[in-house]
Amino acid sequence: MSGLSRRSFLAASAAVVAAPSVVRAQGGADLDVAIIGAGAAGIAAARRIAAANRRFVLLEASDRIGGRCVTDTATFGVPFDLGAHWIHRPDGSQLTGATQTTGFEIYTAPRGQTVRVGPRNARDSELETFIPSLVRARRAIVDAGRGRADGPAARVLPADLGDWRSTIEFVLGPFACGKDLASVSVVDLARVPERDNDAFCRQGYGALIAKLAAGLPVRLSTPVSRIEWDRGGVEVVTAKGQVRARSAIVTVSTNVLTSGKITFKPEIARRQLDAAAALSLGSYDHIAFDMPRNPMNLQRDDLVFEKSPGNRTAALLANVSGTSLQMVEVAGDFGRELSSKGEGAMIEFAREWIASLFGANAKNAIKRSYATRWNEDPFVLGAMSVAAPGSADARKILAEPFAGRVWLAGEALHETQWGTVNGAWESGQRTAEAALRQLGALKNPEEEKPAQRSRKRHR
């Protein structure tokens, strides 16, 4: 079977799945930190605050934790990640390090990635054109991103990509970040490191994140409607009452932030609201099928692209973790349009798309189906943050705290790992440390350096 190749890493651990403990905070008036949003950023922040023995509560609007990283086991009887599934750059990340004692199995993503040209695999001669063209396109984005001028990533692609252009644009745009390259800042996209050592979690990425939330004081189904702050602290108004804390960490998505679902008093500075708008979420959904007995004759976790004449295309992740679960990935402008038509239209497209690549027998082998629609989730409103052309500095602006008491956190605030669970996790940890410094529970970096130098002189 012809395919692409990439480097991989090795990591493994034993497998145990456990649901998180959900407990109520002790008291509501004397908290140090109120954390809004129990996704990866909120969980990471909560763990860091807990490690410092400070009082906090974690408020979650929905009836589950995980944010955009959730594993469902009821629909297909096997782990099905409704949102994030790929573990990008797992070696050395803070999140991967935190999972070493969870008992979950993290394994390297396979080397094989298949390209289909109609109902057949791409020939070696075709791959010898496609692969170098994809590399050149990625290099052109990185080179352009090093310059001072920002603009749409689509404009910097080589002119000689030929009939592979649409496929390359899909791989680098919608599939990678949820937006078409014409709507993506080339500088922001160029900052993302090469993702060539990905991994998967056999029990589900969302299940792993949920495990890391075990024991945290989470209040589910508690949407926040207003956040007020003054010199005395922060008051968080929820559907179930008010929470008073000395500071707050807000981890909602940029689309929720700009939707007006949460009001702020005093109001957020216009430049920060503009930054959030410039980091609006892309569109990325899974259309999942149960297809027993491997009718497409694909390998476990085989990633499939097609040579497409336009943007009405998708990717396929086959036989997820060795099961009969298949995930058709639709994203970008076409994915958003398709999602707006409803789950039925999404499933029908994916069925016909599979038939066009693998024949009618494959389509007829589908037993159960399900489509996510993240754009319609009222507590998320999309997939991952993507900087608009000319807005490469928006992430820095969004990271500025409000009066030293309210911080934003999440994947949108990570300059190099935006759009990833790793980025959200690291942002949550960093923001928690900033809050701890404000509380006097952690020294500022400049205060720690003299002590470190002094210890070195006495060795």
VENRASUL-V36125 format. One record per residue. RES is the residue in three letters. SS is DSSP state (a for helix, b for strand, c for the rest). BURIAL is # if it has 16 or more other C-alpha atoms within 10 Angstrom, else .. Layout:
RES | SS | BURIAL
RES | SS | BURIAL
This chain:
MET | c | .
SER | c | .
GLY | c | #
LEU | b | .
SER | c | .
ARG | c | .
ARG | c | .
SER | c | #
PHE | c | .
LEU | c | .
ALA | c | .
ALA | c | .
SER | c | .
ALA | c | .
ALA | c | .
VAL | c | .
VAL | c | .
ALA | c | .
ALA | c | .
PRO | c | #
SER | c | .
VAL | c | #
VAL | c | .
ARG | c | .
ALA | c | #
GLN | c | .
GLY | c | .
GLY | c | #
ALA | c | .
ASP | c | .
LEU | b | #
ASP | b | #
VAL | b | #
ALA | b | #
ILE | b | #
ILE | b | #
GLY | c | #
ALA | c | #
GLY | b | #
ALA | a | #
ALA | a | #
GLY | a | #
ILE | a | #
ALA | a | #
ALA | a | #
ALA | a | #
ARG | a | #
ARG | a | #
ILE | a | #
ALA | a | #
ALA | a | .
ALA | c | .
ASN | c | .
ARG | c | .
ARG | c | #
PHE | b | #
VAL | b | #
LEU | b | #
LEU | b | #
GLU | c | #
ALA | c | #
SER | c | #
ASP | c | .
ARG | c | #
ILE | c | #
GLY | b | #
GLY | c | #
ARG | c | #
CYS | c | #
VAL | c | #
THR | b | #
ASP | b | #
THR | c | .
ALA | c | .
THR | c | .
PHE | c | #
GLY | c | .
VAL | c | #
PRO | c | #
PHE | b | #
ASP | b | #
LEU | c | #
GLY | c | #
ALA | c | #
HIS | c | #
TRP | c | #
ILE | b | #
HIS | c | #
ARG | c | #
PRO | c | #
ASP | c | #
GLY | c | .
SER | c | .
GLN | a | .
LEU | a | #
THR | a | .
GLY | a | .
ALA | a | .
THR | c | #
GLN | c | .
THR | c | .
THR | c | #
GLY | c | #
PHE | c | #
GLU | c | #
ILE | b | #
TYR | b | #
THR | b | #
ALA | c | #
PRO | c | #
ARG | c | #
GLY | c | #
GLN | b | #
THR | b | #
VAL | b | #
ARG | b | #
VAL | b | .
GLY | c | .
PRO | c | .
ARG | b | .
ASN | b | #
ALA | c | #
ARG | c | .
ASP | a | .
SER | a | .
GLU | a | .
LEU | a | #
GLU | a | .
THR | a | .
PHE | a | #
ILE | a | #
PRO | a | .
SER | a | #
LEU | a | #
VAL | a | .
ARG | a | .
ALA | a | #
ARG | a | #
ARG | a | #
ALA | a | #
ILE | a | #
VAL | a | #
ASP | a | .
ALA | a | #
GLY | a | #
ARG | c | .
GLY | c | .
ARG | c | .
ALA | c | .
ASP | c | #
GLY | c | #
PRO | b | #
ALA | a | #
ALA | a | #
ARG | a | .
VAL | a | #
LEU | c | #
PRO | c | #
ALA | c | .
ASP | c | .
LEU | c | #
GLY | a | .
ASP | a | .
TRP | a | #
ARG | a | #
SER | a | #
THR | a | #
ILE | a | #
GLU | a | #
PHE | a | #
VAL | a | #
LEU | a | #
GLY | c | #
PRO | a | #
PHE | a | #
ALA | a | #
CYS | a | #
GLY | c | #
LYS | c | #
ASP | c | #
LEU | a | #
ALA | a | #
SER | a | #
VAL | c | #
SER | b | #
VAL | a | #
VAL | a | #
ASP | a | #
LEU | a | #
ALA | a | #
ARG | c | #
VAL | c | .
PRO | c | .
GLU | c | .
ARG | c | .
ASP | c | .
ASN | c | #
ASP | c | #
ALA | b | #
PHE | b | #
CYS | b | #
ARG | c | #
GLN | c | #
GLY | c | #
TYR | a | #
GLY | a | #
ALA | a | #
LEU | a | #
ILE | a | #
ALA | a | #
LYS | a | #
LEU | a | #
ALA | c | #
ALA | c | #
GLY | c | .
LEU | c | #
PRO | c | #
VAL | b | #
ARG | b | #
LEU | c | #
SER | c | #
THR | c | #
PRO | c | #
VAL | b | #
SER | b | .
ARG | b | #
ILE | b | #
GLU | b | #
TRP | b | #
ASP | b | .
ARG | c | .
GLY | c | .
GLY | b | #
VAL | b | #
GLU | b | #
VAL | b | #
VAL | b | #
THR | b | #
ALA | c | .
LYS | c | .
GLY | b | .
GLN | b | .
VAL | b | #
ARG | b | #
ALA | b | #
ARG | b | #
SER | b | #
ALA | b | #
ILE | b | #
VAL | b | #
THR | c | #
VAL | c | #
SER | c | #
THR | a | #
ASN | a | #
VAL | a | #
LEU | a | #
THR | a | #
SER | a | .
GLY | c | .
LYS | c | .
ILE | c | #
THR | b | #
PHE | b | .
LYS | b | .
PRO | c | .
GLU | c | .
ILE | c | .
ALA | c | .
ARG | a | .
ARG | a | .
GLN | a | #
LEU | a | #
ASP | a | .
ALA | a | #
ALA | a | #
ALA | a | #
ALA | a | #
LEU | c | #
SER | c | #
LEU | b | #
GLY | c | #
SER | c | #
TYR | b | #
ASP | b | #
HIS | b | #
ILE | b | #
ALA | b | #
PHE | b | #
ASP | b | #
MET | c | #
PRO | c | .
ARG | c | .
ASN | c | #
PRO | c | #
MET | c | #
ASN | c | .
LEU | c | .
GLN | c | #
ARG | c | #
ASP | c | #
ASP | b | #
LEU | b | #
VAL | b | #
PHE | b | #
GLU | b | #
LYS | c | #
SER | c | #
PRO | c | .
GLY | c | .
ASN | c | #
ARG | c | #
THR | c | #
ALA | c | #
ALA | b | #
LEU | b | #
LEU | b | #
ALA | b | #
ASN | c | #
VAL | a | #
SER | a | #
GLY | a | .
THR | c | #
SER | c | #
LEU | b | #
GLN | b | #
MET | b | #
VAL | b | #
GLU | b | #
VAL | b | #
ALA | b | #
GLY | a | #
ASP | a | #
PHE | a | #
GLY | a | #
ARG | a | #
GLU | a | .
LEU | a | #
SER | a | #
SER | a | .
LYS | c | .
GLY | c | .
GLU | a | #
GLY | a | .
ALA | a | .
MET | a | #
ILE | a | #
GLU | a | .
PHE | a | #
ALA | a | #
ARG | a | #
GLU | a | .
TRP | a | #
ILE | a | #
ALA | a | #
SER | a | #
LEU | a | #
PHE | a | #
GLY | c | #
ALA | a | .
ASN | a | .
ALA | a | #
LYS | a | #
ASN | a | .
ALA | c | #
ILE | c | #
LYS | c | .
ARG | b | .
SER | b | #
TYR | b | #
ALA | b | #
THR | c | #
ARG | c | #
TRP | a | #
ASN | a | #
GLU | a | .
ASP | c | .
PRO | c | .
PHE | c | #
VAL | c | #
LEU | c | #
GLY | c | #
ALA | c | #
MET | c | #
SER | b | #
VAL | c | #
ALA | c | #
ALA | c | #
PRO | c | #
GLY | c | #
SER | c | #
ALA | c | #
ASP | c | .
ALA | a | #
ARG | a | #
LYS | a | .
ILE | a | .
LEU | a | #
ALA | c | #
GLU | c | .
PRO | c | #
PHE | b | #
ALA | c | .
GLY | c | .
ARG | c | #
VAL | b | #
TRP | b | #
LEU | b | #
ALA | c | #
GLY | c | #
GLU | a | #
ALA | a | #
LEU | a | #
HIS | c | #
GLU | c | #
THR | c | #
GLN | c | #
TRP | c | #
GLY | c | #
THR | c | #
VAL | a | #
ASN | a | #
GLY | a | #
ALA | a | #
TRP | a | #
GLU | a | #
SER | a | #
GLY | a | #
GLN | a | #
ARG | a | #
THR | a | #
ALA | a | #
GLU | a | #
ALA | a | #
ALA | a | #
LEU | a | #
ARG | a | .
GLN | a | #
LEU | a | #
GLY | c | .
ALA | c | .
LEU | c | .
LYS | c | .
ASN | c | .
PRO | a | .
GLU | a | .
GLU | a | .
GLU | a | .
LYS | a | .
PRO | a | .
ALA | a | .
GLN | a | .
ARG | a | .
SER | a | .
ARG | a | .
LYS | a | .
ARG | a | .
HIS | c | .
ARG | c | .
